Amino acid sequence: MTEQPVRFPVAQLELLASLTATATEFIAYGDTPLGQRMDIYFEGELTGGPLSGKMRGIDYVLVRADGVSEINARATVLTGDGANISMQIFGYMRDGEIRDAHVRLLTGDERYKWLCEKTIIGRGKLPSPTQIEIDYFYEP
């Protein structure tokens, strides 16, 4: 078997930030035709990389019949130096493990505009029903 050359290589990813957060409120909508829908409010700290500060938001979760949870979160990051950054997170979770999350950051703050053009992914887990741990990585 011959190896196929990589046509679209991926650069080495670096840690952008690690999130440790707590779910602060749950709103359940019950079983819908698409699955169980709930809103999960959360807040926590981003540390460990070039992006740090406080993060809070809402995840509009849909738990499908196959056990996969669709992540659709909106959050605000307030950096330690006073910048506001909008965060959109889309992805999937199964068995308490966030396996695939795509992140989009938007801000008008010149110090952080470089984040608006970056490809950012997240991987993490839920150590408990109210605890969230996610590492976000970007291509420098």
TAFEN-V126861 format. One record per run of one state. SS is the DSSP state (a for helix, b for strand, c for the rest). FROM is the first residue (numbers start at 1). TO is the last residue. If there is no record, write none. Layout:
SS & FROM & TO
SS & FROM & TO
//
This chain:
c & 1 & 12
b & 13 & 32
c & 33 & 34
b & 35 & 47
c & 48 & 52
b & 53 & 63
c & 64 & 68
b & 69 & 79
c & 80 & 83
b & 84 & 94
c & 95 & 96
b & 97 & 106
c & 107 & 112
a & 113 & 117
c & 118 & 119
b & 120 & 128
c & 129 & 130
b & 131 & 139
c & 140 & 140
//
